[in-house]
Amino acid sequence: MPDTVPVPTVAMAGTDQVMDVSYAIQALAPLMHMHTLDFAGTGHDTYVHTGLQALAYLRNRSALIWPALWSLGLKAELLELVYRLHLSMAYQTRPEYHQAILLINTQRILVLAPNNVFNARAVCINPFIDLSTKYDVVLATTKAAKRNNDDVAMSVLLWELCQILLLGGGGPTFKKSIIDHIVHHGITYTTHSCSWGGHFIMGHRREVMWRCVGAAEGLKAQSEGDVFSAFTSEEHLQSQVIHVTCDACMQLTRPSKISRCQACLQVKYCSTECQIFHWMRVHSTECPAGNTLPIIEDLQQK
């Protein structure tokens, strides 16, 4: 038997590894702090300041931090992307103060992750980015979302793409058939996404959806070909929601739910109740087709 009992040795982390962990913690710590703040409320300024400080640290100490993160299986580019996406969300809550810096942030994210859905939305709302660039970014991101079967992303991106086309981002004209196609699939994806709350994840812009649905309905009433000139402004496009607005209660209504006065086929309603109410109060004296009270009586008997 040996005279001594062997003592097990414990592998100690080398100085380099300890330093790598230290640098990684310093790079990640601001992100953990940001998660405790309300970026849309009173914590907004601190949130933005913390994120910008973290980006400055990644940039100024890159020679040390990047290899340190790499040694631990992390990529500095991905960490930078996470910080920038967080900042984009904060910037979008107060766009009047952050449009210029949001543009810089958005352009950098396009380099780090060209098909990032959240960044595509930031591109859409930034007035400093021209429509043709928005079209290229959103089209590429939509194709990527389609390949990935990302229904939530599709429920947002299709409406943004449709609005960009209607405003001339794809050229001075657009095809009615393409708008109909996008609107049809947009409604399908949105219905599916909203059924389980997916629209809350992406911050679905409902006003964009209604503009597109209204424009598609307005185009259906025009039979002169498939090619139309783009709308001149968002205000011009916004006026198209009249085509999906109930003339009684002014509620926005999907085309499949809209009913019309069976006499003139011009006045729109979201329900039988609205049609009867509007007839009794207004339309019975204004209907260009004349008195159609028997139609209302038939509705009341159903």
N, C-alpha and C positions, 0 to 999 in steps of 0.2 A: 504494500500500500504506500502511496506517496506520503511524504512527511507533511505536506501542506494541502489544504483543500483549495482547489482553484476558485478564485473569486470572479463571478460573472462581470463582464464589462458592459457598460451602457454607452451606446453610441451618442456622442454629443454633437449637436449641430455646430457646424463650422461658423466662423465669424461672417463669412460671405453670406451664408444662408440666413443667419440672424438679421443681417443688414437688409437682405432681400425682403424678408417678412416685414421689417420695420418700414421700408419704403412702400410696400404694398398697402400696409395699414394706413399710412399717411395719405395715400392716393384714394383709398376707399372710404375713409372716415367722413369726409364731407357729404358723400352720398347718403350715408346712414343718418347724418344730421338733417339733411334735406327732407328725408322721409318723415321727420317729426314736425315739419312745418306746413302750414296751410298756404300753398303758393298762390291761391286765388283770393286770400283774405289778408289778415293783418301780418302774416308771415312772409308776404310777397317779397319785400325788399331784402330781407335776410336770406330768403331762398335764392334769389338771383345773385346776391353778393357771394354767397357760399359756392354756388355753381361756377361763377366766373373765377373765383379764387382757386378752385380745384383745377379748372382748365389751365390757368396760369402756372400752377404747380406742375402739372403734367408736361407743359411745354418747356418751362425753364429748367426742370430737373430731368428732362427726358433721357439724358445719357445714363442716369442711374435708375430711374423708375422703369423704363421700358424693359431693359433686361431683367430687372427684379421681378416684374410681373410675368414675364415670359418664363422664368425659371420656376414659377409657381403654377404654370399652366394657364395663365391669364394673358389676354392681349390688350395692350394699351389702347389700340384703335377702338376696340369694343367698349372699353371703359369711357373713352372720350365720347363715343356715340351715345352712351347712356346719359352722360352728363348733358350733352347737347339736346337730346330729346326731352329731358326734364326741363331744361331752360326754355325750349320752344313752347311747352305747355304753359309755363309761367308767362312768357312774353305774350301769348295769345289771349290771356285774360285782360291785358291792358295794351292792346295794339297801338293805341294813340301815342304811347310813350316809347314803344320798343320796335317800331317797324324797321328802322335802319339796321339795328343790331340783329333783329330776327332774320333779315335778309342774309347777313353774313353767316349766321348760324345755319340757316337753311342750305346755303350753298356748300358749306363744309360737310353737312350731312349727306348731300347728294354725292360727294366724293366717297364718304365712308360707307354709305348704304344707299345706292341709287334707287332701289325699289322699296324703300321704307314707307309704309302706308301713312304713318303719322306725319312724316315730313312732307308727303305729297299734299296733305291737307293744309300744312303750313304754307306750301307753295301757292295753293289756290287762293288763300285769303290775303296774300301779300301784294299790295298795290304797286310795289316797285318791280315786280316780275311781269314781263310782258306775256300776252296771251299765248303766243306760239310756244314759248318755253313751258308755260303751264300745260299746254296740250301735250307736248313731248313727254314731260315728267309723268303726268297723270295717265296717259295712254300706256306707257311702259310699266307703270306700277299696277295698273288694272290687269294687264296681261299676266304679270307675275302672280297677282292675287288669284286670277282664274286658274293658272297652272297649279297653285297650291291649294285649290278648293277652299279658299278663305271667304266664306259667305259674308261675314261681318264686314270685311274690307270692301267686298263687291257692293254691298248695300250702301256704302258711302261713295266709293269712287265712281260708280256709274253715273250718279247724279252730278258730281263735279265735272266729269267728262262731258256729259250732255250739255251742261250750262256753258262750258268753254266752247263747244262746237256751235251752240246757238249764238254766242257772242262773237264768233269769227276767229276763234283760236286755230281752227283747222283750215282756214281760208275765208275769203269774203262771202262764200255761199256754203250752204249745207243741204243735205238730202233729207227730205221728209221721211223717207223709208228708214233711214239710219236712226233718226230721232225716235220714230215709233218703236224700232227694235230695242234701243237702249231703254226707253221708258218702260216697255213691257217687261224686260228682264230686271230693271231697277225695282219695279213694284214687287216682282216675285222675290227677289233677294231681300228687300226691305221687310216684306211681310214675314218671311222666315226668320230674319234676324230679330225683329221686334217681338216675335212670339216667345222668345226666351230672354229678352233684355239685352241683346247684342248691340242695339243702337246706343245704349248708354256707354259702352266700352269705347266707341269711336267718336262720340260726340256728333251724332248725325245732325246735319244742317237741314232742317225740315223746309226752310224757306227756299232752298235750292231745289229740293224735290218738287215743291208745288209750282215753282216757275216752269220747270221742265214739263210737268204733267199738263199744266195749263197751256203752254205753247204747243204741245202735241195735239191737244184737243182743238185749239184754234186753227192749226194747220189742216186738220181733217175737214174743216168746213171749206177749205180752198181746194179746188179741183184742177187748177192750172199747172199741171206738171209736178215734178218731184224735187226740183231745185229751187231754193229760196235764198234771198239775201239775208245775211246775218243781222241780228238785232243790234241796234246802235249803242245800247248801254244796258246796264243792269236795271235801271229804272224802266226802260222800254220793255225789257223782258218781264219785269215784275208785273207790269200791267196785264200780262196774259193769264194771271190767276183768276181773272173774271170768268174765264171759261170753265172753271171748276168751283165756282162760288154759288151757293144756294141763294136765290133771289129773295127768299123770305127771311132766313135767319143769318145770312152772310157767312155761313160755315163752309170751310173748304172741304170738298167731297171728292172722293175718287170717282173717276168716270163710270166705273161699273155700278156705282151706287146712285148715280144721278138719274132722275126722271124728269120729263119735260111736260109742259102743257100739251095735251094731245091735239089741241085745236091749232095753235100757232107754231108749236115745236121750237119756240125761242126761249121761253122762260124756264129756268132750271130749278130743281128742288132736290133736297137731300132726303126727303121722306114724304110719305103721303100726308102726314099731319101738316107739314109746311105748305104743301100744295093746297090743301083745303083752306088753311088759315089765310094764305096769300090771295086765294081766289075771292074769299069773302071780303077781305079788307081792301084789296087793290086791283087784282088782275081782271076781275069780272067787268070792270069799266074800261080797262086798257087793252085787253086782248085784241090784237088786230084782226083775228078771225071771227070776232063777234061773240055773242052770248053762247057759252057752252056749258051752262049750268048742269044739264043732264050728265055730263062727264063727271063732274064733282059728286053728283048724287050717286052715281055708280060706285065711285071710290068710297063714299061713306058707307055704302051697303056691304062692302067687302069685309 
